[in-house]
Amino acid sequence: MLEKFRFRDLSRERPENTDHEKRVELEDKEVAYVFGRMGTTKDKLARVSGAHIDLHGQDLVIQGDTGSVERAEKYIKILLDQRGGSGGQRDKRHNGDVYINPENHLDDLTFVSVPANCKGFVTGRNGQTLRQIERECATLMTFCKNEQEGTEPLAIFGTRRGRLAAQMKVMSIVEAKSEGWYIKDDKPPTITVSQPDIDEGGEWGVSSFKLQDRELGYALGQRGATRQKLQIASNCIIQYVGHWALFAGTYDEQMRGKDYLTWLINQRQRDFSVDISTRDDVKVIYVPEKCVGYVTGKKAQTLRNLEEKSGTFCFFDKRKSGLPKEKMLIFSHASKHRDHAQEEVEMIVNFHQKKTGGYDRVTLHPDSASRSRSGSRSGDSRSRSDSRGRSGSKARKSRGRSGSKARKSRGRSGSTRGKDAGSRSRSYSRSRSPEKSTKEERSARD
C-alpha cells in the first residue's frame, strides 16, 4: 500500500538531461558499503539526490544536471564519513562521526533534536528503524556533529515533504520514549519550516489539534492503519506526537487532513452529518439498504479493505432518510481513487444481488433506477408470458378444432362402416333364409 499511494513529490525526479557526469573512486572496502545489499544504498542515494548513479568497477558514476550531481557528491561523502572517513582519511575527525555545515545544505537539510537516551531507540537494532524511515520518506538520515552549535542532532536530507514526514515520525518515536521532550506546557510541538521550503509555494506549513485519551487509539488504528488511511486519502502528512495530531503539507492538504480526522472521530455519533456542498474531494453513491451490511462486513473489515485497496476514506450517512437506499460518502484527494472505490462497491453489491436473486444496484441518485430496470424486466417477462399464454391458447383452440374435426370424420366414417355392416348382415340373412327353408321341407317329408 505504501508504494502504491506514496506522495508524488516525496523523492526527486531524475532529469532526462544527463549531460553532467562525475566519477567518484572508491576503495575496495567502500564499494560494498556504498552499493548496499542488492544495490539498496546506491538506489537510496540516487532517489534522494535525483541523479543517476551506477557502479562501474570501483568507480561510482554520477549523471544528471548540475544540482543533482552536486547533491549526490555531498551525500556520498556523508555516507563514507559514517563508515569512518573517505579515501583513507582516518583521523580523529573521521572516526565514524559526521560533521555537517548547514551552509552547504540550504534547501535540502533538516535537523531534529534527539535526546541521548533515545538515539538507540530511533536507530533501532542494526539501524533497522532508521533505514525503514528512510525508505518510507525517501530520505538520507544520519546523526552528526553540528559544526555551528556543537550538538549531535539527527540530520535529514531530501525533499521538503520527505524531510518533514521523517521529522514528524522521529518526533513521534522520541515523545513516546521520552515524554515531554517536544511537548512543553501542554502546547503543540514546535516545528520550524525553512524559508526555501516556504518559497516552493502552496502555503507550506504544519497545523495541529489535540486528541482526547479515548480518541487517540481510535485515530491511530491497529498498527497505525487508520492514520495511514487518512494520510493517503487526504494527501496530507499526518502524525501523532503525544496527544497532538499534526498535519503537514500545503494549506489545502492540512485542511483536508483535519476534516477527515474530525469526521472519523465524530462518525461514532448518531446525529453525525457532513456538509459536502462546497467540496470537490467527495463522491456520493447510494447503496441498497439490504446490501449495506454486506458492503461494511463483519466489524467493518470489508469496508476497511476497500479503503486500503482504493486509497479512500468512506462511511455511510447514518441519518434516517426513509429511502430504500443508504447514502455512502467516498472521500479522496484524487478522483481516480474515488472512482476505484465506487467500482469496488458496485462489484460487492452485484455479487450479493446475484447470490440472493435480486436486481438492486448502486446508483448516483437516491431514486432507485435499478428498480425501474427490474420493473421493465418484470414487464418484459409478463409480456412474454402473456404472448406465450395467447399463443398457447391459440394452439389449444387449433388443436381442439382439429380434434373435433377428426372426431367428426371418424364418426362419419364409423357410421358409414356401420351401414355397410348392416347391409351386409341383411344380405347375408336373405341369402341364408332359402337354404334354411329347404332343409325344413326335406325333414318334413322324411
N, C-alpha and C positions, 0 to 999 in steps of 0.2 A: 504493500500500500504506500509506503514512504517513497519508493522510486517512482511509482505511477503518478502521484499527486504532489511531488516536491515542487517548491517555489521555482518559477521560471527564472527569476533573477538571483537565485541562490549562489550560483557559480558564474564565472566569467565565460562569455562566449569566445571561442578560439577564432581569431581572424583568418579570413581566407588569404589575405596578403601575408606571405611569409618571406618577404624579401630581406629581412634582417635575420642573421644567423650568428650564433655564438657557441663556441665549444669549451667545455669545462673538463679538464683532465683529472681523472680520479686515480687514487692508489688502489692496489689490489683489494685491500680490506674495505675500502669505501664503496666499491662497486655494488656488492651485495646489499649494503646498508641503504644506499640511495635507491637501488632498484626495488627493494622490498619483496615481500612474499608475493609471487606471481605478478610482480610489477605494480603492486598497490601503492607503494610510496611514490614512485615515479608518476603514476597517474594522479595522485593527490597533488603533487607539485604543479602538474600541468593544469589541473582543474582550478586551483587557487590563483595561479598566475595568468591563465588564459593563453599560454604559449603551447606550442607543440614540442614535446620532449621525447627524444629517442636515445637509446644507448647503443653506441657503435664501438664495440670492443671495450676499452676503458675510457672512452670519450663520451660525455653527455652532450648531445647536440640539441641546442635550443633554437627554435624557429618561430617567427611571428613578427608583430610590429615592434617598434622601439620600446613602448611601455611594457608589453608583456614579457619581452626578453629581459629587460632590466629587473622586473619583479621576480622572474624565475631565478636569476643570478643571486639576488638577495636571499630568497628562500632556500636555495641550495646551500649557501654559506651558513645560514642559521641551522639547517639540518646537520651539517658537518660539525658545527660548533657543539651541538648536542652530544655528538659522539666523542668529542674531546679535542677538537681543532682540525683544521684542514691543511692539506699539503705538508704534513709533518710538523706543523707549528703546535707543539705540545708544551706549553709553559704554564705557569700559574694562572695566566689569564684564560687559557683554554683547557681547563681540567673538567669539562663537561658543563660548565656554566655558559650561558648565552647572554651576551651583552648587546642591548638594543638601544639605538639612539632614535627617539621618536621623530627627530627632524628628518630622518631618512624615510619615514613612512607616514606622510601627512594624510593620505587618503585611503589607507588600507590596514590600519592598525588600531586595535582597542585594547586597553589594559583593564584587567579585573583584579581587584584586591582579594586575596585568598589568605586566611589565617594559616599559620604554620602547622597547626594540628589537623588541618583539613587537606593539606597537599596530597597526602597519600590517598585520601578518600576520593578526591577529584581525579587523580591519576588512575587509580584502580590497579588491580593486580596485573603486573607486566604492562602497565599503560593501557589496558583494555578500555577503561571508561573514557579516557581522553581520546583514544582513537575512534571510539564509537561516536562521540560528539563531533569529531572532525568529519566523519563520513556523513552524518545526518545534516550537518550545516555547511559542508563544502568549505572547510577552513583548515588552516595550519595553526596549531596551538603548542606553546611551549612556556615553561616557567623560565624567567630570565632575570637578569640584573639590570635595573633601570639606571643608566649612567647619570641621569639628572637627579633622581630622588634617592638613590642608594637603597631602594626596596627590592623585593623579589616578587613582583606580580605575575599574573598569567597573561601572556601576550597572545592575542588572537588576530590572525591575518586572514583577509578575504574581502568579499563584497560587503556593502553596508548591511544587507539583510542577513547574510551568513554570520557576520560578526555579532550582530545584535541578537540573533537566535541563540548562538553559542554562549554569549554573555549571560543571557537570562536563564539558560539551562544550568550553567555553573552556579549562578546565584541561588537557584532553587535547591541545588545539591548542598551548597555550603550552609544555607539557612536552616535546612533540615538537620544538619550535623551540629552546627554552632548557632543556636538560636540567638537572635539579636545582633548578629554581625552586620546585616544590611538594614534591618528594620529598627529604627530608633523612635522611642516615644510614641509607639503605635501609629507611626506615619509610614506611607508607602516608601519602598526603597528608591534611592536616587540613582537615576541612570542619565548620564550626560551624553548627549548626541553631538558629535563633532560638526563643525561648520561645513566641511566638504560634503558630509553626508546630507546635511540640510540643503545644500546648494544643488544636489541632484534633483530636487523637486518633489512634488507630491505631499507637501506638508508633513515631512517625515518626523516621527516622534514616538513617544510612549505615553499611554494613559493607564489608569488603574481604577479599581474599586475593591472594597473589602468584602470577603465572604464570611458568613457565619460558620460556626463549628459544624452544624448539621448539613451545611451546603457544600463544604469543601470536598468531602468524599464523593458526593453525588456528582459534582462538577468535574472531578478528576477521572472517575470511572475505573474499572478494573485494569490495572497496569497502564493507566493513563489513556485508555482508549477513547473516553468521552472528550477529553481535552484535545486529543489528536483529531478527532472527528470535527470538532468545532473549528479548529485551526485550518483544516483542509477546506471546509465549506466556505469559510469567510475569507480565506487567503490572508489571514492576519496571524502574526506570531503571538501565540497565547501561552503564557507560562504562569505558574503559581509559585510565589515566593512567600513562604509563611502562609498567612491568611489573605494575602493580597493577590488579586488576579491582575496580571499585567498584559496589556495589549499594545503591540508594536507594529509599525508599518506606516503606510500613508494614512491621512486623516480618514478617508472613506473606509479603509480596511479596519482601522481601530473602531469606528462606529459600528461596523458590521459585526465584528467580533464581540463587542459589548452587548449588542442586541441579541445575538444568538445565545450567549451565556445567560443573559437575563431571562429569555424565553424558556431556556432549558430548566432553570430553577422554578419559574412561575407556572410551568405547564402542569405541575402536580396539583394545582388548584382547580376546582370545578368551574369557576367563572372566568377562567383564563381566556383571553382573546388577544388577537394581534391585528393592528391596523396596517393593511398592506396597500392602501390606496395610492401611496406615492412611491412604492418600492419597485425596483427593477431587477431584484435578485430572487424572485419567487415565481413558482408555477403552481396553479391551483387545479386539482383534479377531484373528481367525485367518484367514490368507490361504493359499490353496492353494500348496503348495511350488513347483509349476511356474509359478506366476504371480508369485512374489516378484521375480524379475529384471525382469519387465515393470513391476511397480509401482515398483521402485527406478530403473530406467532407466540409460542409459549415464552413467557417472561420477556416479550418484545424482542426475541432473538432474531426472528426473520426480518423485522424492520431494521435492526442493528446491522445485520449482514448486508441488507440492501443499501444502507447508508455507506457502509465501508466500501462496497463494490462501486458505487456511483460517485462518491466524494460529496455527499449532500447531507443536509440536516432536515429531517422530516418529522412531522407529527400531525395528528388529527385534531380538528376543531371540536372540542368536547361539548360545545353548546348545542342543545337540542333544537333542531331545525324543523322537525316534522316531515322531512323529506325521506324518500326510500333510499337515499344515498348520503354518505357522510363526506364532509369536506376534508381533503388532505392537502397540506401545505408542504411544498418541496423548496428548500432554500439552498442556494449556492451562488458563488460569485460568477460562475461560468454557466452559460446556457446549455452547453453540451452535457454538462453533468446533470442538470435538471431534466433534460430530455432522456438521458440514460435511466434515471430513476423512474420516470414515467413508464418507460418500456418495461422495466423490471416489474412494476406494479401490475401493468396490463398482462404480462405473462403469468403472474401468480393468480390473478383473478380469472383469466381464461382457463387456466388449468383446473381451478376449483369448480368453475361452472361446467366444464366438460365432465368432470368427475361426478357432479351431482345432477347432471342433466338440465342445467339452467341455461338461460340465454342473456343474462345481465352482463353488461360490460362497463369498463371505466369510461367516463365522459368528461368533457371540459366544462359542462354546464350542469346545474342541478336537475333540470328536466331530463328525464331518462330517455335518451334516444335509443337505448338498447331495447326498451320495452316496445317502442314502435316497430323496431326491426322484428322483434319476436312476434308482435301483433300481426305484422304483414305476413310473417311466416305461417302463423296460425290461420290467417285469412286465406293464404295460398293453399294451405292444407285442406281448409274447409271447401274451397272452390274445387280442389282436386277431388275431394271425397264426394262433393255434390255431382261433379261430372261423372265420376265413377258410378255413383248411385243412379244417375239418369241413364248412363249407358247400360248399366246393369238391368234397370227396369225395362229399357227398350229391348235388350237381349231376351229378358224373360218373356216379355209380351210376344216377341217374334217367335220364341220357342213355343209359347202357348198356342199361338195361331197355327204354327206348323204342326204342333202336336194334335190340335183339333182337326185340322185338315187330314192328317194321317189317320186319325181315328175314324173320321167320316168315310175316307176312302176305304179303310179296312172294313167299315160297316157295310158300305155298298157292295164291296167285293164279297163280304160274308153273306149278305142277303142273296146275291146272285148265285153263290155256291149253294145256298140253301134251296133256292128254287130249282136249280139243276138237280140237286139230290132228290127233291120231292118228285120231280117229273120222272126221274129215273126209277124211283120206287114205284110210282103208279104204272109206268110202262112195264116194269118188272112184274107187278101184280097182275096186269092184264095178260101179259104173256104167259103167266103161270096158271091162271084160272081155267082155261080149256083143258089143259092136261089133267088138272085135278078132277074135273067133272067126268072125263073119260074113264078114269080109274074107278070112280064111284059106280058108273054104269056097269062096268065089267064085273065088279064084285057083286052087284045085284043080280045079274044074270046067273052067275055061278051059284 
